[in-house]
Amino acid sequence: MKDKLIVVCGAGGFIGGHLVAALLQQGHTRIRAVDLKPLDRWYQKFPGVDNLSLDLQELPACRTATQGAHWVYNLAADMGGMGFIEKNKALCMLTVLINTHLLKAAREAGVARFFYASSACVYAHDKQTDPNVTGLVEADAYPAMPEDGYGWEKLFSERMCRHFTEDFGLVTRVARYHNVYGPHGTFDGGREKAPAAVCRKVIAAKLAGTREIEIWGDGHQTRSFMYIDDCLHGTQAIMRSENITFPINLGSEEKVSINQLVDLVESIAGVKLKRNYNLTAPKGVNGRNSENTLIRKMLCWEPSIALRTGMEKTYAWIHDQMKSGRSKDSVVNQS
């Protein structure tokens, strides 16, 4: 595998950039990194990689991206946190063009294996109404009632992967990500997710001396958050697996409320802030948590990096970015 071409779509984004870095560290010599953003807007980019700026909603671009590829990782999507996906349902739905055209191009190119990054947003809304929700098992995606817009696109694209396998023999793997976080991602501008947003707000309050923080919702909504290193390990293990032929959870079982997440970041920062609750802001479902029985059975592994460990690293990176005046547009050039 080390000398076969691996394509990472969405490589200019958070998870994609980290995946390219991991592949390089593992000794892969032929990597093609593809993203819609211009190269100077990528969060991470690396020399020795075939870096391409392409609009993967277009079939010709997908054919260029997959030419000669052995494996394809599709992490590309127009998405963000709840502040973005609740107000941009059409844009989220249009992402279906990326996976559809990538699958078509991958089949034409004779790609051996195709990975699709799905989301816990595929799970039925009526199973996530209580903050004390039990973990969501893979079967809870049906009967279908996913997050409007983004969740429907993810569920449809899962089915597209399934049928390309059944009808055309293209080997596909699908992981349902649960709230991935870590350094080298967006933390402002409207697309950031809760861990990065809370870090930014706490850091801003500390630097400005305002000692106040706005929280979206009542703070009782619950989630589980998976650190990027666990995400990378799980993604590659699922891709390599010979028997995970169905969508599978990839997330932590360490459930916390948003209030508890703020507690944690305040502890890391060494501050205590007044909390102002914005009850009209987007907050998503009341409760969502991964249930990992299946991934433990299939891989003898599950995400295990403690939330505090990951948040300390994430906080430190965002703090450095904010202190130096850099923002979501900053690019790290690796050598």
VENUR-V393658 format. One line per field, one symbol per residue. ss: DSSP state (a for helix, b for strand, c for the rest). psi: psi as a letter, one per 30 degrees, with the letter a starting at -180 (. if undefined). Layout:
ss->???
psi->???
//
This chain:
ss->cccccbbbbccccaaaaaaaaaaaacccccbbbbbcccaaaccbbbcccbbbbcccccaaaaaaaaccccbbbbcccccccaaaacccaaaaaacaaaaaaaaaaaaaacccbbbbbbbaaaccaaaccccccccbcaaaaccccccccaaaaaaaaaaaaaaaaaaaccbbbbbbbccbbccccccccccccaaaaaaaaaaaaaaacccbbbbbcccccbbbcbbaaaaaaaaaaaaacccccccbbbccccbbbaaaaaaaaaaaaccccbbbbbccccccccbccbccaaaaaaacccccccaaaaaaaaaaaaaaaaaccccccccbbbc
psi->ffgkkkkjkgffadeeeeeeeeeeffgkfjkkkkleklefgkeklklgkikkjkjgfkeeeeeeefkgkekkjjgkljlaaefeffgheeeeefffeeeeeeeeeeeefhkekkkkjalfffkkefghfkfhklkklefffkkkhlkkceeeeeeeeeeeeefeeeefgjjlkkkjkjiklalhlkglffflleeeeeeeeeeeeeefgfglkkkkafffkllkkkkeeeeeeeeeeeefkffiglkkkjllgiklleeeeeeeeeeefhlklkkjkjfflkfalekkkkkgeeeeeefhllkgkkeeeeeeeeeeeeeeeeefglaffkkjjk.
//
